[in-house]
Amino acid sequence: MVFSKWKSLITLPCTVILTLIILFGCKPKNVSIEKTDFGLGTYVQINIVVPKTETKKAEKTLESLFGLLSKYEKIFDYRPSNGNLHKFNKSTTLERKGSEQLFDLIVESIRIANITDGYFDPTLLPLTELWGFETESPHLPDPEEIRKILKNTGYQKLKITNHIINKPENIRIDLSGIAKGKIVDILRDKLFEEGFKNFLINAGGDMYVAGHNKNGQKWRIAIQDPDSKNKFAGILEKSNIAIVTSGNYERYFIKDGKRYTHLFNPKTGYPDSDIKSVTVLTEDTAFGDAIATAVFVMGSKKGYDFLKTNDIEGLIIYDEGGERKSLYTEGFWK
C-alpha cells in the first residue's frame, strides 16, 4: 500500500480491493448522492445518504470533499518539489509550526512503527526507488545494493524534540502506507462535521462506512479475492468502521516465476511475505492502513498473532506450499 502508487498506478473500478454491494428490492426512504473521481492513485468513491430535501447540500459537500482530498494529497506526497515532505526529505528538521498535519502524521507513523516492531516503517523511500516501483520497470536489485540501501532506512533514526522532528540527511520519508487512510479519515470527519451520519468513502483498499445505506441497512462490503478480480473472498455487513485491505495483486512484477510486490520487509529489504491479502477492521482508517501493511509484511503466522494480541479484527489469506489458506479473528465476520 505504497503512496508512490498514487500517480504511477491507475486502478480501474472493477479492480478495487473493496467493492460496494448495493441491495435492491426495497423502495428507499433516502437517496444516495454519489461521486467518483480519480485521486490518490485510484478511483475514489464517496456516497452520502440523505433525505431528498438535503440533496443540494450533499452535492455541494461532495465537491468540497474532493477539493480537500487534493489539498492533503499534496501535503503528504513526497514528490511535489514545493511540498513540505519533499523539503523535509532534503533537509534534517521539520517544525510542527506551519506543518501541523504532516508533523502529526509522521509522529503517528513512528508510534505505529514502534507497536509493530518496525514492520511498518515510514523511511523506506530509498528502498522503493531501488526496486524501481516508482517507474514502469520495477526490477530485482543486486543483494549488495539492498544491503547498502538499508543503511539509509530506519524509523528509529527519527527523533522528536520540542515540536521538532530531526533526522539524518540520508533518511527520506514515504508516508504511502498511512497517508491514504489519513485522508479518508479527514473526509470522514468533515462529513460528520457537516451533519451527515450515513455515508461511504472508498479509496481503493481504504474504506470507511458510517450509518446505513439508502435502504436503512448496514453497508455490505465485498472483499476482493486476491486470486481473481471477478470473485469475492466474502461479504461484510458493517457500520461506523474502517475496512482496509493490503494485497499482493495490484503492484508487482514476476521474475523467474516468483512474484515481487511493493510491500517490503524493512528488516530484509525484500518483499518476502507468504500473504496474498490482509483485511483489517479498525476505528480509524489511517491506523488500519498502517496495520494492514505491517501485518502483510509480517507474514501469516506472526501477523495473525499480532492481530490477536492487539485485539484487531482481521482476515489473512495466504499461501502455504502452493495451497491457499486463510486465518481470521473471532469477530471479523460478525
BELNOR-V499881 format. One record per backbone hydrogen bond with DSSP energy under -1.0 kcal/mol. NH is the residue of the N-H (numbers start at 1). CO is the residue of the C=O. E is the energy in kcal/mol with one decimal. If there is no record, write none. Layout:
nh=[NH NH]
co=[CO CO]
e=[E E]
This chain:
nh=[5 6 9 15 16 18 19 21 30 31 33 35 37 39 42 44 45 46 47 48 49 50 54 55 58 59 60 61 62 63 64 65 66 67 68 69 70 71 72 73 74 75 76 77 83 87 88 89 90 91 94 96 99 103 104 105 106 107 108 109 110 111 112 113 114 115 116 117 118 119 128 129 130 131 133 135 139 146 147 148 149 150 151 152 153 157 158 159 161 165 166 167 171 174 178 179 182 183 184 185 186 187 188 189 190 191 192 193 194 195 196 199 200 201 202 203 206 207 208 209 210 213 216 219 221 222 223 224 225 228 231 233 236 238 241 242 243 244 245 246 248 253 255 258 260 262 265 268 269 272 276 277 278 279 280 281 282 288 289 290 291 292 293 294 295 296 297 298 299 303 304 305 306 307 308 309 310 311 312 315 316 317 318 319 320 323 325 327 329 332]
co=[2 3 5 12 13 204 222 220 214 50 48 46 44 42 39 37 202 35 200 33 198 31 51 52 54 55 56 57 58 59 60 61 62 63 64 65 66 67 68 69 70 71 72 73 80 83 84 85 86 88 165 163 96 99 100 101 102 103 104 105 106 107 108 109 110 111 112 114 113 116 124 125 126 127 128 132 131 142 143 144 145 146 148 149 150 154 155 166 164 94 159 92 168 122 175 175 178 179 180 181 182 183 184 185 186 187 188 189 190 192 191 210 47 208 45 206 203 243 201 241 199 217 213 238 236 19 234 17 231 225 228 223 221 219 209 282 207 280 205 278 276 260 258 255 253 251 270 265 265 270 317 317 246 315 244 313 242 284 285 286 287 288 289 290 291 292 293 294 295 299 300 301 302 303 304 305 306 308 307 279 327 277 325 274 323 320 318 316 314 329]
e=[-2.1 -2.1 -1.7 -2.2 -1.0 -1.0 -2.1 -2.2 -1.1 -3.1 -3.2 -1.8 -2.2 -2.9 -1.7 -3.2 -2.8 -2.5 -2.6 -2.7 -2.8 -2.4 -2.3 -1.5 -2.2 -2.5 -2.3 -2.2 -2.5 -1.7 -1.8 -2.2 -1.8 -1.3 -2.2 -2.4 -1.7 -1.8 -2.2 -2.1 -1.6 -1.3 -2.3 -1.4 -2.1 -2.0 -2.4 -2.6 -1.1 -1.4 -1.9 -2.5 -2.2 -2.9 -2.8 -1.8 -2.1 -2.3 -2.3 -2.1 -2.2 -2.1 -2.3 -2.3 -2.0 -1.9 -1.6 -1.2 -3.3 -1.5 -2.3 -2.3 -2.0 -2.0 -1.8 -1.8 -2.5 -1.8 -2.2 -2.1 -2.5 -1.9 -1.1 -2.0 -1.4 -1.8 -2.0 -2.8 -2.9 -2.7 -3.4 -2.1 -1.5 -2.8 -1.9 -3.0 -2.0 -2.4 -2.0 -2.0 -2.1 -2.4 -2.5 -2.7 -1.9 -2.2 -2.3 -2.4 -1.8 -1.4 -2.3 -1.6 -2.3 -2.6 -3.1 -3.2 -1.4 -1.6 -2.2 -2.2 -3.0 -3.0 -2.2 -1.4 -2.8 -2.5 -2.9 -2.3 -2.0 -1.2 -1.5 -3.6 -3.3 -2.2 -1.8 -2.9 -2.8 -2.3 -2.5 -2.4 -2.4 -2.1 -2.6 -1.9 -3.1 -1.1 -2.7 -1.1 -3.3 -1.3 -3.2 -1.8 -2.5 -2.5 -2.6 -2.4 -1.7 -2.0 -2.8 -2.1 -2.6 -2.9 -1.7 -2.4 -3.0 -2.1 -2.1 -2.3 -1.3 -2.5 -2.4 -2.3 -2.1 -2.2 -2.3 -2.6 -2.0 -1.2 -2.6 -2.5 -3.5 -2.9 -2.7 -2.6 -2.7 -1.4 -2.9 -2.6 -2.2 -1.4]
